[in-house]
Amino acid sequence: MRYCIAPTAVEAEEVAGDTVEVMRFFDDSRGCEKFAQRVLRFGPGRSSARVDPEADEVLFVLDGAATATSGDAEHRLEAGMGVFVGRGVSWSIDAGGAGFEVLSVLVHDPEPGPDGTFAVVDLAREERRSATAARQFVLGVTPEAGCASVTQFIGFVPPGRAPDHFHRYDEVLCILEGEGVLHIGDEHEPFASGSCVHLPARLVHTLENTGAVELRLVGVFRPAGSPAEAYYPDGTPATYPEGS
């Protein structure tokens, strides 16, 4: 099974009659049954309305600025913001004269939540929290924003390699900045900015930052909880200052 995909391995698909291109990374065709992880690239102008009647959607703005319209409300979106779109909620993007790029994670069979939710979270305003192995994180879309199924976060990984570990949640990641290696048993997969990763629950792994500066990534995991929760291969909870 493939756990890491470089952006160069994915072709952008045009959507007829719309301003958006879609890059598909992980979904059920690649063993990721809980999520569909994609990058949406909006061209200039206003997109067609988008709605998914079956899935919640969690977005993270990768690049650019745009106005999102949902119902009668308009929301200004900029790089670094997270967005929760409840299932059945219609929305569109006006990118003006420039491009706009978001990471989209569809959450299949979502837990019940408030109807009609379109919520924006500015992760740049959130306080960093400590995880293990000197790693830190900030929270984005969470159940408090109306999304009962998942937690979105930005992770900050210092140079080096943490011990092998696993999580009890299913997770998809996108590398925002930096480079490293994903270690899973005897497999060692290099990654860089734009690479996407799928980590099924209980998969023993570690992300090594092979660069000289802090690595940044954005993740979404299910069930919702704390990004700091991790366990060593023998099931022992990881504790500060080591672990993941």
C-alpha positions in Angstrom: 0.0 0.0 0.0 1.2 3.5 -0.8 1.4 5.9 2.1 3.1 8.9 0.6 2.4 10.7 -2.7 4.5 13.5 -4.2 2.6 16.3 -6.0 4.5 15.5 -9.2 2.8 12.1 -9.2 -0.7 13.6 -9.4 -2.2 15.3 -12.5 -4.6 18.2 -12.2 -8.1 17.4 -13.6 -10.1 20.2 -15.1 -13.8 20.5 -14.2 -15.9 21.3 -17.3 -17.6 24.7 -17.0 -15.9 25.6 -13.7 -12.8 27.6 -12.6 -11.4 24.7 -10.6 -8.8 22.0 -11.1 -8.7 18.9 -8.8 -5.6 17.0 -7.8 -6.7 13.7 -6.1 -4.3 12.2 -3.6 -5.9 9.7 -1.2 -9.3 8.1 -1.3 -10.8 4.6 -1.1 -9.1 3.6 -4.4 -5.8 4.0 -2.5 -6.9 2.4 0.7 -8.2 5.5 2.4 -11.8 4.8 3.2 -12.6 7.4 5.8 -11.4 10.4 3.7 -10.9 11.8 0.2 -7.9 14.1 0.2 -7.6 16.5 -2.7 -6.0 19.9 -3.7 -8.5 22.3 -5.4 -6.9 25.0 -7.6 -9.3 27.8 -8.4 -8.6 30.1 -11.3 -9.6 33.7 -11.6 -13.3 34.6 -11.3 -16.2 33.0 -9.5 -16.5 29.2 -9.4 -19.6 27.2 -9.7 -21.4 26.3 -6.5 -20.1 23.2 -4.8 -22.1 20.9 -2.5 -21.7 17.4 -1.2 -24.9 15.9 0.3 -23.1 12.9 1.9 -19.8 14.2 3.3 -18.5 16.9 5.5 -15.6 18.9 4.1 -12.5 20.3 5.9 -10.5 22.9 4.0 -7.1 24.5 4.5 -6.0 27.5 2.4 -2.6 26.8 0.9 -2.1 29.8 -1.3 -3.9 33.0 -2.3 -6.9 35.0 -1.0 -10.5 34.7 -2.1 -14.1 35.3 -1.1 -16.2 32.3 -0.2 -20.0 32.6 -0.5 -22.3 30.2 1.4 -25.9 31.1 1.5 -26.2 34.9 2.1 -22.9 35.1 3.9 -19.5 36.0 2.5 -16.2 35.0 4.1 -12.7 36.3 3.3 -10.3 33.5 3.1 -6.5 33.8 3.2 -3.5 31.4 3.4 -3.3 29.6 6.7 -7.1 29.5 7.4 -9.2 26.4 8.0 -12.8 26.0 6.9 -15.5 23.5 7.9 -18.3 22.9 5.4 -21.1 20.7 6.7 -22.6 18.1 4.4 -25.3 19.5 2.2 -23.9 23.1 2.5 -23.4 24.9 -0.8 -20.4 27.2 -1.3 -18.5 28.9 -4.1 -15.2 30.8 -4.5 -14.5 34.1 -6.1 -10.7 34.3 -6.6 -10.8 37.7 -8.3 -8.1 38.1 -10.8 -5.7 35.6 -9.2 -5.5 32.0 -8.4 -6.5 30.3 -5.1 -5.5 26.9 -3.8 -7.0 24.9 -0.9 -6.4 21.4 0.5 -9.8 19.6 0.8 -10.5 16.6 2.9 -14.0 15.0 2.5 -15.1 13.2 5.6 -17.3 10.2 4.6 -20.2 9.1 6.8 -19.8 12.1 9.2 -21.1 12.2 12.7 -24.2 14.3 13.1 -23.7 18.0 13.6 -25.4 21.4 13.3 -27.2 21.9 10.0 -25.9 24.5 7.5 -22.5 25.0 9.1 -19.8 27.0 7.2 -17.2 28.0 9.8 -13.8 29.7 9.3 -10.8 29.2 11.7 -7.7 31.4 11.4 -4.9 29.0 12.6 -2.4 31.8 12.6 -4.3 33.2 15.7 -4.2 29.9 17.6 -1.8 29.3 20.4 0.9 26.6 19.9 0.6 23.6 22.1 3.2 21.0 23.0 3.2 17.4 21.7 6.0 15.0 22.2 9.6 14.9 20.9 9.7 18.7 21.1 6.9 18.9 18.5 4.2 21.5 18.6 0.8 22.0 17.1 -2.1 24.4 16.7 -5.7 23.4 16.3 -7.9 24.3 13.4 -11.3 22.9 12.6 -12.5 20.8 15.6 -15.8 19.7 17.1 -16.1 23.1 18.7 -16.4 24.5 15.1 -19.3 22.2 14.4 -17.3 19.3 12.9 -18.0 16.3 15.2 -16.0 13.8 13.3 -12.4 15.1 12.9 -9.7 17.4 14.2 -7.6 19.6 11.9 -4.2 20.8 13.0 -0.9 22.3 11.9 2.1 20.4 13.2 5.6 21.8 13.7 8.4 19.2 13.6 12.0 20.1 14.6 14.9 18.6 12.8 15.6 15.0 13.7 13.7 11.7 14.0 11.3 10.7 16.8 10.9 7.1 18.0 8.6 4.8 16.0 5.0 5.1 17.2 1.4 4.7 16.2 -1.9 6.6 16.7 -5.4 5.2 17.3 -6.9 7.5 14.7 -6.8 7.6 10.9 -4.9 10.6 9.5 -4.1 12.4 6.3 -1.3 14.9 6.1 0.0 17.5 3.7 3.6 18.8 4.0 3.5 22.6 3.9 7.2 23.4 4.3 10.3 21.3 4.7 11.6 17.9 3.7 12.1 14.5 5.3 11.5 10.8 5.2 8.5 8.7 6.2 9.7 5.5 7.9 7.4 2.5 8.0 9.1 -0.7 8.9 11.7 -1.4 6.2 10.2 1.2 3.9 11.7 4.8 3.8 9.8 7.3 1.6 11.2 10.7 1.0 8.8 13.7 1.1 8.9 17.4 0.5 6.6 20.4 0.3 3.3 19.4 -1.3 3.6 15.7 -0.6 0.6 14.1 1.0 0.6 11.2 3.5 -2.1 8.7 4.7 -1.5 7.0 8.1 -4.1 4.4 8.9 -4.9 3.8 12.6 -2.3 1.7 14.5 0.3 1.9 11.6 3.7 2.1 13.3 5.7 4.9 11.6 7.7 8.1 12.2 8.2 11.3 10.1 11.8 12.4 10.2 12.7 16.0 9.5 15.9 15.8 7.5 16.2 19.5 7.0 17.9 22.2 9.1 14.7 24.1 10.0 11.3 23.4 11.4 9.0 21.3 9.2 5.3 22.3 8.9 2.4 20.1 8.0 -1.4 20.2 8.1 -3.3 17.2 9.2 -6.9 15.9 9.6 -7.6 12.8 11.7 -10.6 10.8 12.9 -11.9 10.3 15.5 -11.4 13.8 16.8 -9.0 14.3 19.7 -5.5 15.5 20.5 -2.7 15.4 17.9 -0.4 14.7 20.9 -1.9 11.3 21.5 0.6 8.6 20.4 1.8 5.1 21.4 5.1 3.2 21.1 5.0 -0.1 19.2 4.4 -2.0 22.4 1.3 0.1 23.2 2.9 2.2 25.9 1.7 5.8 25.7 4.4 8.2 24.4 5.3 10.7 27.0 7.3 14.0 27.1 10.0 14.6 26.0 10.1 11.7 23.7 7.6 10.0 21.4 5.7 11.8 18.7 
